Amino acid sequence: MLTLKNLTVSIASKTIIENLNLKLEKNKVYVLMGPNGSGKSTFALTLMGHPFYKIKSGKIIFENKDITNFEADKKAKAGIFLSFQSPLSIPGVNIFSLLRTAITGRKDPLALREEIEKTAKLLKIKKELLDRSFNEGTSGGEKKKLELLQASVLNPKLLIFDEIDTGVDVDALKTIAEFMAKNKQGKTYLIITHYNRILKYVKPDEVLVMVDGKIVKKGNYKLAKEIEKTGYAKI
């Protein structure tokens, strides 16, 4: 699905990620953990094509295609989706209008509305939120559910969730995790988190630990539990 070859990324004159080699496979869930400032969000934004981050060297290969220099819109069209830590509000635009613009010409508007309503029901999103301006007056959990709804409708191949568990209560977290588990086929999930709590409901195929822009350790769910007990100092 995704292969990184000697990827080095900087912002201004500071190198954040250095010579990163990594392979993410289809039908698997990966969890990326690490202390604050370790480069996790830089990694996600670089994969998505954020212009502030400069790829100094290396390659990003997605579905056997070199997308290293693709801009964000082109990467999105290729099948990459990024959910932000703090999703923005869009006054005057509801989620139907947002998604209709995003997939212009790909789906009939009526079929799109039906899909949005069906997915919202599965995610236990109140119908009133679908007609309201996007993310206005919504809780942290509702915002993260709306991010997942977008991902479901857009149907990307690589789904990157940056701290989807932040500001989310237990019930919402369970709903999100169950939805991910049921919609894993043909996709790759990359969940970036500081905590172990989401891993009680989402069982990762591999846990990756990033420190100072490098993957310093890989393991299974037990690695996440170890980090929760001892922190990153002993990794």
N, C-alpha and C positions, 0 to 999 in steps of 0.2 A: 504493500500500500504506500508507505512513506519511508524513504531512506535519506538520511543526512550523511554527507561525506565531508569530513574535516571542516565543519561549519564554524566560521569565526565571525562574530558580530560585534559592532561597536556603536556607541552613540557619542557624538562629538569626537573627542580624542581618547575616550575610555573604552577599552575592550571589556565586553560583558560576558560573551560566550566565546570559548576558545577551542578550536579543533574538535568539535563535537561530532561523534559518529554514533548513529542510532538507527534502528530499524523498527518500524511499527507495522504489524501485520493485520490483515483483514479479519473481521469477526472476533476481535479481541478488545479488552478494556485495559488501558494503562493508566496508572496513577503516578503523577509527578509531584514529589514532595521536596521540601528544602526550606532552610531558614530564610528570613526576610533578606532581600537583596541578593539572593543567590542566582538570579537570572531567569526565574520561571516565567514571569510575565513577559520579559523580553523575548524569551524563546517562543511563546505563543504569538506575540505580535509580529515577530519576524516571519513565522510560518504563514501568517495571514497577509503579509506584505505591507506592514506599516512603514510609511516613508521616513520616519525619524530614525529608524535603525538601519545602519549600513552593513551589508554583507561584505566583509573584507576579502574573504576567501571561502572556498568550499562550494558544495552544491546541495540543492533540495530537489530530490527526485520523487515525484508523486505519480503513481500509476504508470511507472516506466517512462515518465516525461520530465525533462528538466524544467522546473518552474522557478528556479532561483531568482530570476529577475522579473517575474510576473508582478504586476500591481495588484492591489487588494481585490478589485472587481473581477479581474481575470482569474485570480485564485478561487474566488467564490464560485464563479461559473465552472471552474474545473472540479468543484465538489468539496471545498473546504469551508467549514463554518466555525466561527469563534463567538462564544458567549462571553460578554464582558463581566468583570468583577462588579461594576456598578452601572447597570443598564440605564441609558438616558431616557428621559421623557420627551415625547414629541407632541406638543400642543396642537390640537385641531386635526390630528391624524390617528385613526384607530388602527387596530392590527389588521383588519381586512384591507384597508387602503394601502397600508405598508406592504403587505405581502402581494397584493394585486400588482403593485408597481414593480416589486422585485421579480415577479415571474410573468411579466407581460407577454402574452401570446402563447404561453405554455399550458395554461389551464383556463377552462371556461369559468367566468366569475361566479356563476351559481354553484358549480362543482367546488370551487375554491371555498366559498362560504360554508358549504356543507362539510367540507373536510376540516375547516377551522373549528366549527361547532362540535363536530364529532371528537376531534382531538382534545379540545378544551374540556369536554365532558370526561374523557379518560384521565385528564390531568387534574380534574376537580377544580377547574377555573370557573368562577361565576360568570354567567352569561353577560351580566351588566358590564364586566370589564372589557368584553370584546367590542362594545359600542363606545366605550369611553376613550378619550385621548390616550394614546399609548403610554402606559406606565404612570399616568397621573393618578395620584391618590391610591396607589397600590403598595402593599407591604413588600418586604424583602423577599418572602417566599413566593408571592404572586408574580413578582418581576422575574424570578428565576424560572417559574413555570412557563411564563410567557416566552422566555428565551427558548425553552425546550419545545414549545409549540411551534415557534418559528422554524427551528431545526427540523422538526418532523415534517412540516409542510414543504420546506425547501428540499428535503431529502438529500443532504450531502453525503459524501462517502467518509470524510474525516470530520469528526465533531470534537471541538476543543472547548472544554468548559473550565474557565478560570474562576475558581472559588465559587462554584455553584452552590455550595453548602453554607456560605456566609449569610447570616441573617435569615436563615430558614429554620422553621420549627420542625419537630420530629415528624409530625404527620405529613407535612409537605415534603420532607426529605424522603420518607418512605414512598410517597407517590412518585416522586422524581426517579428514585432508584428502580422501582417496579416498571416504570415506563421504559427506562433505558434497557433493562434486562429483556423486555419483550420485543424491543426494536433494535437488537444488536446485529441481526443477520445482514451480512454484506457491508457492514460498517466497521469503523475503527473509532473507539472513544479514547480521548486523552483528557483525564480529569486532573486539574491542578488544584492542590489543596494543602492547607497547613495542618489539617486535623485528621484524626482517625475516624471521626463519627460517621461520615458517609460510607466508609468501608464496612460498616456493620450491615449495610443494605446492598451495596454494590460490591460484588466480589471481583477484584481485579485479576487479570491474568498475570500481570507483572507490575511491581512497584519500582519506580525509578527515583533515586535520590540525587538532587542537584545541589552542589556546593561550589560557589565561585565560578559559575558558568560551565561546570563539568559534571557529567554523570559519574558519581563516585561509588555508587553501589546499586545493585539490582537484586530483587528478590520477590518473594510472594507476599501474601497478606501478613505473614508473621513479621516481616521486616517493618511494616507500618506499626504493628503493635510494639515492637522493640523500640522504635523511635519515640512512641508515645510515653514509654517508661523512662528512657534514658536521655532523650533529646538527640541533637545532631552532633554533639561534641565528640561522642565515641564512635561515630560512623567513619 
